[in-house]
C-alpha cells in the first residue's frame, strides 16, 4: 500500500464529507453533469532515485503545503529502543551541516513557515506550510533538514533527557496515558503494541550513533513520498524537486514483518488504580480495519455519526442527555494491518 493511494483516498473522503454535510446530496441523482463533484487532478511522478512525487495544484489562495512521508514508522524501532524514530525525526531540525538549530528556526520564522514532524506506527512525516512567494526558501529549508541533518551530540542528549521527563510526567495525567495502556492491552507483544514514543527506560538507551544509523536506514528516496498541494505550477515544481532531491541516494529498507491480528474474543478488563485521581477514564474497543479495507469509507461514515464528532450519538447520550461526561468519542486507526477501534470517555469517580 503506497502513500499515493492514501492521498487519493483522502481526496475521495473529502468529497464524501461534502455529501455527509448535505444528506440529500448523498442519495439524490445529479440533475446535470455540472452537479457531479469532480475530484482534482493529481499528478504523480517517480524520480530515478525512487522518490515518489505527488502534485496537486490549488490556486484559490497563495499558499503551499508539502509533506515528505516515509513508509517506515515506529514499528521499525529496535526492540528495547522504542522511541528512536520519534527522537530521530525531532532532531532533523536541531542542526544541519550548514545551519544550527537557532538558525533554522530564525529563517523559517522569518518567512512564517510552519514546520512539523510526526511519527505513527507505519509512517514518519515532515510537513511544511508557507506562502507561495517563499517557495524557494521553504524548499531549501526542507531539503536541508531532510538530507543534511548533523545530529549534534548535545542536542541528542538534551532531547533524550527532555523526552524522559515528559514520559515520566504524563503518568500523572490518566487521560494522556489511557490510549497507550489500551493499545498495549489490546495488541500485547504484537508490533502495534509497542509505544511509538517509547518509555523513559527505552528512550534513555538511545545514543547519537543509534540516531545516525536509524536515519541512514529509513531516510532514503526509495522509501519516501513527497506530496505538494497548493498554488504552484506542476511543471516548475517537478523541476524544483528533481534539482533538490534528485541526487539523494539510498535503497528501500527491509520491511518490518507485521502480522494481521484477529479481533479479541471474550471480555478482558485492565484496571489501573491511581488513588489520587478525581475522574475515571475508560477505553473500550477491539481490532478494527486496515488502511486498505474496502469497508473503510462506509465505516468512517457510520463512525462519524456514532462517535466521530461532537454532535455524535455517543456524545449526545453521555454528555447531553445523561450529564455523565464532558465528552465521549470513538475512532478507527487505519494502519497497514488492522489497527484499533476505540471508544473513550470519562466521568467523576
N, C-alpha and C positions, 0 to 999 in steps of 0.2 A: 504494500500500500504506500503510495508516494504522497508527499505533501501537496503536489499539484492537484491531485484528485480531491484532497481535503479542502483546498481553496475553492475548487469548483463547487463542492457540496455546500460550502459556506454561502456562496452566492445564491445557490438554489434555496438555502434556508432563509435567506433574506427575502426572496420573492414569496416564499411560503408565509413568512411573518406578515407580509402585507395582506395576505388573504385572511390570516387569523384576526388581524385588526379589523377587517371588514368581513364578517361571516358570510354575508350574501355573495361576496366575490368568490368564495371558495367553491360554491356549488352552481352559481349561475353561469350559463354559457355566454361567452363574449358576443356582443351584438354586432361587432365588426372587427376586422383584423387589427385595427389600431388599439382595441381594448386589451389585446393579449400582451402581457408583460414580457418584454424582450430582455433576456439576460445579456449583460455587457460582454463584448468580445474579449477573450483572453488570449494573449499571445504567449506561447511557450517556446523557449529556446534552450538547447543544451550545448554548453560550451565544450571545446575539445578536451578540457581537463575534467569533464564530468559534472561541472556545476550546472544545476537546472535553474533557469531564469524564467520567472512568470511576470508578465507585464499587463497591467490594466489601466488604460487611460480614463481619467475622470476630470473634466475640465471645469466643473462648476465653481470650484474655489481654487485659489493659487496655493494649494497645499500638496505635499507629497509624503507618503508613508512607505517605509521599506522594512521588511523583516527578513532576516537571514536565519534560517531554521536548519538544524542538524537532525538527522534521523537517529541520533543517539541521545538517550535520556539518562535518568538516574539509575536505571537498571544496569547500565554499563559500569557503574562504580564497582571497584574491587570489594569483595566481601571483607568486612572489618574496617573499611574506609568509606562507609556511606557518607554522602555529603560532598565527595570530591568533585563531582560535576558541577554542583552549585558554587562551590568555592572557586573553581576554575573560571566559570562564566562571570562571576562578580569581579574577578581580578583582571579581566581583559582591559578595563578602563583605568586600572590603577598603575599605569605607566607602560609606555611602549619604547621602541628603540630610539624614537626622536622626541617624545613628549613625556613629561611627568604627569602624575595623576591630576595635579593642580592645573597644569597647562591644558590638559584635555577638558577639564571642567570649565575653565575660563573661555576657551574657544567655542565650546558647544553652547555655553550660556550666552555668549555674545550674539550668536545668531538665533537664540531662542529655540534651540533644538532639544526635543525630548529624547532621552535615551533610556532604554530599559532592557534588562536581561531576565530570562525566565527559564527554569528547567522543570520539566514534567517527567513522568516515568519513561515515556517513549521519545521525548524530543527535548532539544535545547534551542533557545532562540535569542537573538539580539535584535531589537527593534528601534527605529528612529522615526521621528516626525519632524517636519521642518517646512519652511516657506519655499516656494518654487525658486525664488531668487537666490536662495542659498544652497541650491542643489549640489554644485561643485564642492563647496566646503563640507557639506554634510557627508557626502560620499567619501571624501578624503579622510574624514574622521572615522567613518565606519571601516574603511579599508585598513586604516592604521591599527585599530584595536583588534580587528579580527585576524590580520595577517602578521602583525609585528608586536605582539604583547611581550613585555620584558619580565613580568612576574618578579618584581623586586623582592628580595628576601624579607625586608622589613614590612612590606605590605602584606605578604603572605602570613607572617607571624601575627600581625595586627588583626587581620581579618579572621584568622582561626580563633584568636582569643575572644574577639567580639562575638563570633558565632557561638562559641561555647557558653558565654554569658547569656546570650539570647535563649539558647536551648534550655538552660537551667531556669531562666526566668519565666518562660511561658508555662512551666509546670504549675505556677501559681494561678493560672487562668484556665479553668476547665474548658471553656469554650474554644480556646486556641488548640488544645491538645486532643479534643474529642475526636476529630477526624482521623488523626494518626493512630489512636488506640483502636478505633473502629476498623480501620483498614488492616491493621496488624492482626486483629482478632479474626477478621474475615479471611484473609489470604494466608496467614501463618508464615511458613517458610517459602512460599511462592515468591518469585522476584518482585511482584507487585506489593508484597507485604513489607518490603524494606523501605525505611523512611527516606524520601528524596533529599531532605536536608541533613540527614544523619542524626546522631545524638552527640552529647558532649564527649563521650568516650571515642567514638569513631572519628569525629572531626579533629580531636586532639592529636590523632596519629598522622594527620596529613602534613606533608612536607612540601617544600618548593619542588623537589625532584618529582614527587607524585603529581603535582600540578602540571609541570612541564611535560611529563610522559603522557598524561591523560590528554592534554591539548594536542600533542603530536599524533595521538592515536585517532581522535574523533573529529578534530577540526581539519577536515580535508574537503576539497571541492566535490569529489565524487559522493560525499556524504551530506551534501548541502543543497538546499533550495533557497534562492533569493527571490522574494516576491516584492514587487514595487507597484504601488497604486497611487494615482493622483494626477496632477496637472503637469504632464510632460509629453514629449514626442517619443513614441516607442522605438523608432529607428535610432534616434540620438541616445536614448537611454541604453539600448543594447550595446552600442559602440562604447559608451562610458563604462559599462560593467565589464566588457571584454578587455578594455585598457587597464582597468584597476585590478581585476581578479583573474585575468586570463593566464597569468604566469604562476598562479597558485598551484602547488603540486601536492599530491597525496592520493592514496588509494582508499577504497571503501573499507572501513574496519569490519572485522568479523562480527556478525550479528549475535547478540545475546539470545540464547535459547529461552523462549517464553512459552511454556505450555499453556493450553487453554484449561481453565479451571471450571469444573461443573458447579452449578448452584449448590449451596449448602442445604442439606435436608435436616428436618427436626428443629428443635429450639435450642439455642445456645445463648447464654447470658454472661456478659462480662461486667462486673461491678467494680468500680474504682472508688474507694472511700476517701473523701477529703473532708475531715471533720469540721474545718472552719468555713466551708462553702455555705453560702446562703441560698444558692439555687442549684437545682439538679438538671443536668444536661443529658439528653437522650440522642442516640443514633441507632436507627433500626434499618436493616436492609439485607441485601444479598448480592450475588453476582448479577451483573446487568448485561449490556450489549457491547460488542466490539465496534471499532471505528467504521468498519466496512459492512456492518449488518444491514440487510435490506429493510429491517424494521426500524432503522434509526429515525427517519423522518416522522412516521406516524407516532412512534414512541415519544418523540420530542414534543409533538403537538399535544398528546394526551398529558404528558408530564407538566407542560405549561399550564394547562387547565387545573390539574390536580395539586401541584405544589411548586411549580416553577416560577411563580410571580407573586407579588404581594397580594393581589386580589384572587389568589387561588382558593379552591375549595378547602384544602388542608388548613391554610391560614385563617380562612373565614370561620371554620368550626372552632379552632383552638383559641384564636385571639378575639374575634369579634363576638361570636355567639356565647362562648364559654368564659372568656376572660382569664384563661389559664396560662397564657403565654403572651409575650410581646411579639413573637414571630415563630413561624414554622415553615419549613420548605422541604422540597425533595429534588433530587438531581441525579442524572446519569453522568458518569465519567467515561468517555469513549476512548479506548486505547487499542493498541494493535490486537490484543486478545481481550475478551470481555472484562470490563472494569466494574467497579462497584456501582450499585444503585443504593442511594442513601436518603433516608428521611430523618430530619433533625428538628429538635425543638428544645425548650427548656421551661422550667416553672419553679416557683418558690418551693422550698423543702416542705 
